[in-house]
Amino acid sequence: MSRQRLLLVACRVFERELEVLARTAKTELQLHYIEIALHQQPGAQLRAALQEEINTVPEEDYDAVALGYGLCNRGLVGLKAHGLPVVIPRAHDCLGILLGSSQRYLAELEKQPGTYFQSCGWIEHLPADRTLRPLAAGEGLSLNQEELVARYGEESAQFLMAEYAKFTQHYKRLAFIATPVAKADERERKAAEIAQQQGWTFERLPGDLTWLQRLVDGEWNDKDFLVLKPHEKVALSYGDGLISAEPA
């Protein structure tokens, strides 16, 4: 019996984890990454980029398209399946996927609402243009006002510093999601440095790749995955499933 031919379009935040999982995938897997910088943009831009990917998949080469994304600022709402089924994790964002379940992610937020999460992918794939959003992620946190003035000018620097203070003031803990990937120790040390610089507590959370493993293996139960049929689109669901399918 031939293996299912699967194209996985994923955020680069998952790149190292998917490198590991692809070695034993039960599907005939092809990986394609979209840059992490789209997370800085409105959800409509992420949706447009993913829709273009879905619409241009050579349908004769694959049996399904999978997305390595969660709901991600509602960027997936309205996304349409074209000629192939589209598989989407029922996740709020990448953090729940890396932790193995939405329940675990929400439990960590309940434990400490002021938690800033990091992972190997977030530390590694920071956008080169450190505008407001990257200021609160990874290396951007170490920028001081002098560096901002040099980069953006006095007026813009003052605005960015004020916005940065508002963005980070409620954080108390940096939680690093540790997964078994290359250079994980190096990324964890960087995350711990960020926490120290900000005066936050640091906590290492063991990652759980079983959700991501099931995505690449083609094991898509209805509880954890939405499978769009051709000519269906993603709609918000206000139950535990987060997202549902409706006619496009």
MIVOKE-139736 format. One record per residue (C-alpha): residue in three letters; x, y, z; residue number from 1. Coordinates in steps of 0.02 Angstrom, whole numbers. Layout:
<pts>
+--------+--------+--------+--------+-----+
! residu !      x !      y !      z ! num !
+--------+--------+--------+--------+-----+
!    ALA !      X !      Y !      Z ! NUM !
...
+--------+--------+--------+--------+-----+
</pts>
This chain:
<pts>
+--------+--------+--------+--------+-----+
! residu !      x !      y !      z ! num !
+--------+--------+--------+--------+-----+
!    MET !      0 !      0 !      0 !   1 !
!    SER !     73 !    167 !    -53 !   2 !
!    ARG !     99 !    304 !     75 !   3 !
!    GLN !     -7 !    460 !     74 !   4 !
!    ARG !     77 !    603 !    -18 !   5 !
!    LEU !     73 !    754 !     97 !   6 !
!    LEU !    130 !    933 !     71 !   7 !
!    LEU !    155 !   1019 !    239 !   8 !
!    VAL !    159 !   1209 !    230 !   9 !
!    ALA !    228 !   1266 !    397 !  10 !
!    CYS !    290 !   1416 !    492 !  11 !
!    ARG !    477 !   1413 !    508 !  12 !
!    VAL !    457 !   1411 !    697 !  13 !
!    PHE !    434 !   1222 !    677 !  14 !
!    GLU !    581 !   1196 !    560 !  15 !
!    ARG !    700 !   1103 !    676 !  16 !
!    GLU !    564 !    996 !    752 !  17 !
!    LEU !    499 !    947 !    580 !  18 !
!    GLU !    675 !    902 !    525 !  19 !
!    VAL !    675 !    772 !    664 !  20 !
!    LEU !    499 !    708 !    634 !  21 !
!    ALA !    516 !    698 !    444 !  22 !
!    ARG !    644 !    557 !    462 !  23 !
!    THR !    512 !    436 !    525 !  24 !
!    ALA !    353 !    509 !    447 !  25 !
!    LYS !    225 !    381 !    392 !  26 !
!    THR !    177 !    490 !    244 !  27 !
!    GLU !    273 !    534 !     88 !  28 !
!    LEU !    310 !    705 !    158 !  29 !
!    GLN !    363 !    866 !     72 !  30 !
!    LEU !    399 !   1018 !    180 !  31 !
!    HIS !    378 !   1199 !    129 !  32 !
!    TYR !    410 !   1342 !    250 !  33 !
!    ILE !    338 !   1517 !    263 !  34 !
!    GLU !    440 !   1650 !    350 !  35 !
!    ILE !    403 !   1685 !    533 !  36 !
!    ALA !    396 !   1873 !    497 !  37 !
!    LEU !    214 !   1853 !    441 !  38 !
!    HIS !    168 !   1842 !    625 !  39 !
!    GLN !    203 !   2029 !    636 !  40 !
!    GLN !     73 !   2067 !    504 !  41 !
!    PRO !   -118 !   2072 !    516 !  42 !
!    GLY !   -201 !   1903 !    506 !  43 !
!    ALA !   -264 !   1941 !    330 !  44 !
!    GLN !    -86 !   1940 !    263 !  45 !
!    LEU !    -49 !   1769 !    336 !  46 !
!    ARG !   -214 !   1705 !    264 !  47 !
!    ALA !   -172 !   1776 !     92 !  48 !
!    ALA !      1 !   1694 !     94 !  49 !
!    LEU !    -70 !   1525 !    145 !  50 !
!    GLN !   -213 !   1537 !     20 !  51 !
!    GLU !    -88 !   1567 !   -119 !  52 !
!    GLU !      9 !   1412 !    -66 !  53 !
!    ILE !   -150 !   1306 !    -63 !  54 !
!    ASN !   -210 !   1370 !   -231 !  55 !
!    THR !    -46 !   1333 !   -320 !  56 !
!    VAL !    -14 !   1155 !   -256 !  57 !
!    PRO !      3 !   1035 !   -404 !  58 !
!    GLU !   -146 !    925 !   -363 !  59 !
!    GLU !    -81 !    777 !   -462 !  60 !
!    ASP !     73 !    767 !   -349 !  61 !
!    TYR !    -13 !    760 !   -178 !  62 !
!    ASP !   -159 !    682 !    -87 !  63 !
!    ALA !   -178 !    820 !     44 !  64 !
!    VAL !   -106 !    984 !    107 !  65 !
!    ALA !    -69 !   1007 !    292 !  66 !
!    LEU !    -35 !   1172 !    381 !  67 !
!    GLY !     92 !   1191 !    519 !  68 !
!    TYR !     -5 !   1334 !    599 !  69 !
!    GLY !   -130 !   1363 !    736 !  70 !
!    LEU !   -270 !   1491 !    731 !  71 !
!    CYS !   -133 !   1623 !    742 !  72 !
!    ASN !   -222 !   1790 !    768 !  73 !
!    ARG !   -369 !   1723 !    667 !  74 !
!    GLY !   -258 !   1717 !    514 !  75 !
!    LEU !   -334 !   1552 !    460 !  76 !
!    VAL !   -516 !   1606 !    470 !  77 !
!    GLY !   -588 !   1611 !    294 !  78 !
!    LEU !   -450 !   1502 !    221 !  79 !
!    LYS !   -520 !   1391 !     81 !  80 !
!    ALA !   -477 !   1217 !     22 !  81 !
!    HIS !   -451 !   1213 !   -165 !  82 !
!    GLY !   -440 !   1044 !   -253 !  83 !
!    LEU !   -362 !    946 !   -109 !  84 !
!    PRO !   -409 !    919 !     73 !  85 !
!    VAL !   -324 !   1040 !    193 !  86 !
!    VAL !   -277 !    980 !    368 !  87 !
!    ILE !   -261 !   1107 !    510 !  88 !
!    PRO !   -220 !   1077 !    694 !  89 !
!    ARG !   -357 !   1139 !    811 !  90 !
!    ALA !   -229 !   1246 !    905 !  91 !
!    HIS !   -226 !   1426 !    964 !  92 !
!    ASP !    -48 !   1446 !    898 !  93 !
!    CYS !    120 !   1358 !    885 !  94 !
!    LEU !    144 !   1355 !   1074 !  95 !
!    GLY !      6 !   1232 !   1109 !  96 !
!    ILE !     69 !   1122 !    968 !  97 !
!    LEU !    245 !   1121 !   1040 !  98 !
!    LEU !    176 !   1083 !   1214 !  99 !
!    GLY !     74 !    937 !   1146 ! 100 !
!    SER !   -101 !   1003 !   1182 ! 101 !
!    SER !   -205 !   1160 !   1199 ! 102 !
!    GLN !   -253 !   1102 !   1373 ! 103 !
!    ARG !    -72 !   1106 !   1430 ! 104 !
!    TYR !    -44 !   1277 !   1350 ! 105 !
!    LEU !   -197 !   1351 !   1436 ! 106 !
!    ALA !   -147 !   1271 !   1601 ! 107 !
!    GLU !     22 !   1359 !   1592 ! 108 !
!    LEU !    -64 !   1525 !   1560 ! 109 !
!    GLU !   -182 !   1495 !   1705 ! 110 !
!    LYS !    -34 !   1453 !   1815 ! 111 !
!    GLN !     53 !   1616 !   1767 ! 112 !
!    PRO !    -46 !   1734 !   1651 ! 113 !
!    GLY !    107 !   1845 !   1631 ! 114 !
!    THR !    205 !   1713 !   1535 ! 115 !
!    TYR !    308 !   1750 !   1382 ! 116 !
!    PHE !    340 !   1588 !   1286 ! 117 !
!    GLN !    494 !   1552 !   1182 ! 118 !
!    SER !    556 !   1400 !   1086 ! 119 !
!    CYS !    708 !   1353 !    982 ! 120 !
!    GLY !    619 !   1412 !    825 ! 121 !
!    TRP !    572 !   1582 !    897 ! 122 !
!    ILE !    751 !   1611 !    957 ! 123 !
!    GLU !    828 !   1555 !    792 ! 124 !
!    HIS !    713 !   1633 !    664 ! 125 !
!    LEU !    693 !   1811 !    723 ! 126 !
!    PRO !    650 !   1933 !    584 ! 127 !
!    ALA !    799 !   2035 !    529 ! 128 !
!    ASP !    697 !   2195 !    538 ! 129 !
!    ARG !    672 !   2218 !    726 ! 130 !
!    THR !    516 !   2323 !    727 ! 131 !
!    LEU !    397 !   2330 !    876 ! 132 !
!    ARG !    346 !   2146 !    884 ! 133 !
!    PRO !    525 !   2077 !    880 ! 134 !
!    LEU !    571 !   2196 !   1021 ! 135 !
!    ALA !    480 !   2075 !   1134 ! 136 !
!    ALA !    555 !   1918 !   1059 ! 137 !
!    GLY !    733 !   1856 !   1076 ! 138 !
!    GLU !    878 !   1966 !   1029 ! 139 !
!    GLY !    769 !   2120 !   1006 ! 140 !
!    LEU !    744 !   2128 !   1193 ! 141 !
!    SER !    925 !   2180 !   1218 ! 142 !
!    LEU !    909 !   2338 !   1112 ! 143 !
!    ASN !    929 !   2498 !   1213 ! 144 !
!    GLN !    870 !   2674 !   1174 ! 145 !
!    GLU !   1037 !   2726 !   1098 ! 146 !
!    GLU !   1029 !   2583 !    974 ! 147 !
!    LEU !    849 !   2626 !    931 ! 148 !
!    VAL !    894 !   2809 !    901 ! 149 !
!    ALA !   1035 !   2755 !    786 ! 150 !
!    ARG !    920 !   2640 !    692 ! 151 !
!    TYR !    756 !   2738 !    685 ! 152 !
!    GLY !    788 !   2917 !    743 ! 153 !
!    GLU !    747 !   3006 !    906 ! 154 !
!    GLU !    559 !   3024 !    888 ! 155 !
!    SER !    530 !   2846 !    828 ! 156 !
!    ALA !    645 !   2779 !    963 ! 157 !
!    GLN !    545 !   2863 !   1101 ! 158 !
!    PHE !    384 !   2793 !   1030 ! 159 !
!    LEU !    456 !   2617 !   1017 ! 160 !
!    MET !    524 !   2621 !   1193 ! 161 !
!    ALA !    355 !   2676 !   1262 ! 162 !
!    GLU !    262 !   2542 !   1164 ! 163 !
!    TYR !    392 !   2413 !   1214 ! 164 !
!    ALA !    367 !   2455 !   1398 ! 165 !
!    LYS !    178 !   2434 !   1381 ! 166 !
!    PHE !    199 !   2271 !   1288 ! 167 !
!    THR !    315 !   2190 !   1415 ! 168 !
!    GLN !    257 !   2263 !   1580 ! 169 !
!    HIS !    135 !   2122 !   1622 ! 170 !
!    TYR !    261 !   1982 !   1592 ! 171 !
!    LYS !    334 !   1896 !   1745 ! 172 !
!    ARG !    397 !   1730 !   1676 ! 173 !
!    LEU !    487 !   1672 !   1520 ! 174 !
!    ALA !    441 !   1491 !   1483 ! 175 !
!    PHE !    558 !   1404 !   1360 ! 176 !
!    ILE !    480 !   1255 !   1272 ! 177 !
!    ALA !    624 !   1132 !   1255 ! 178 !
!    THR !    619 !   1007 !   1112 ! 179 !
!    PRO !    748 !    877 !   1056 ! 180 !
!    VAL !    826 !    975 !    912 ! 181 !
!    ALA !    998 !   1033 !    860 ! 182 !
!    LYS !   1074 !   1174 !    964 ! 183 !
!    ALA !    932 !   1165 !   1090 ! 184 !
!    ASP !   1049 !   1200 !   1237 ! 185 !
!    GLU !   1116 !   1356 !   1150 ! 186 !
!    ARG !    939 !   1421 !   1118 ! 187 !
!    GLU !    889 !   1385 !   1298 ! 188 !
!    ARG !   1038 !   1483 !   1364 ! 189 !
!    LYS !    987 !   1630 !   1255 ! 190 !
!    ALA !    809 !   1622 !   1323 ! 191 !
!    ALA !    875 !   1619 !   1501 ! 192 !
!    GLU !    981 !   1774 !   1464 ! 193 !
!    ILE !    827 !   1865 !   1399 ! 194 !
!    ALA !    732 !   1822 !   1558 ! 195 !
!    GLN !    875 !   1885 !   1665 ! 196 !
!    GLN !    887 !   2048 !   1566 ! 197 !
!    GLN !    702 !   2079 !   1590 ! 198 !
!    GLY !    696 !   2030 !   1774 ! 199 !
!    TRP !    578 !   1885 !   1737 ! 200 !
!    THR !    585 !   1712 !   1811 ! 201 !
!    PHE !    643 !   1577 !   1691 ! 202 !
!    GLU !    564 !   1407 !   1674 ! 203 !
!    ARG !    603 !   1263 !   1558 ! 204 !
!    LEU !    449 !   1171 !   1495 ! 205 !
!    PRO !    478 !   1001 !   1413 ! 206 !
!    GLY !    404 !   1003 !   1240 ! 207 !
!    ASP !    292 !    865 !   1174 ! 208 !
!    LEU !    300 !    830 !    987 ! 209 !
!    THR !    161 !    701 !    978 ! 210 !
!    TRP !     34 !    825 !    905 ! 211 !
!    LEU !    158 !    877 !    771 ! 212 !
!    GLN !    204 !    694 !    742 ! 213 !
!    ARG !     22 !    649 !    708 ! 214 !
!    LEU !     11 !    793 !    585 ! 215 !
!    VAL !    156 !    728 !    480 ! 216 !
!    ASP !    101 !    546 !    499 ! 217 !
!    GLY !    -73 !    576 !    429 ! 218 !
!    GLU !   -158 !    525 !    593 ! 219 !
!    TRP !   -291 !    660 !    597 ! 220 !
!    ASN !   -426 !    630 !    726 ! 221 !
!    ASP !   -570 !    753 !    732 ! 222 !
!    LYS !   -530 !    810 !    909 ! 223 !
!    ASP !   -359 !    882 !    864 ! 224 !
!    PHE !   -374 !    918 !    678 ! 225 !
!    LEU !   -493 !   1001 !    557 ! 226 !
!    VAL !   -492 !    921 !    384 ! 227 !
!    LEU !   -565 !   1040 !    255 ! 228 !
!    LYS !   -641 !    956 !    104 ! 229 !
!    PRO !   -617 !   1041 !    -66 ! 230 !
!    HIS !   -724 !   1198 !    -78 ! 231 !
!    GLU !   -744 !   1216 !    111 ! 232 !
!    LYS !   -672 !   1358 !    214 ! 233 !
!    VAL !   -618 !   1385 !    395 ! 234 !
!    ALA !   -741 !   1464 !    515 ! 235 !
!    LEU !   -722 !   1507 !    699 ! 236 !
!    SER !   -800 !   1385 !    820 ! 237 !
!    TYR !   -840 !   1441 !    996 ! 238 !
!    GLY !   -828 !   1268 !   1070 ! 239 !
!    ASP !   -674 !   1166 !   1112 ! 240 !
!    GLY !   -637 !   1135 !    928 ! 241 !
!    LEU !   -587 !   1317 !    895 ! 242 !
!    ILE !   -617 !   1302 !    708 ! 243 !
!    SER !   -745 !   1218 !    596 ! 244 !
!    ALA !   -782 !   1195 !    411 ! 245 !
!    GLU !   -919 !   1281 !    312 ! 246 !
!    PRO !   -957 !   1294 !    126 ! 247 !
!    ALA !   -841 !   1415 !     37 ! 248 !
+--------+--------+--------+--------+-----+
</pts>
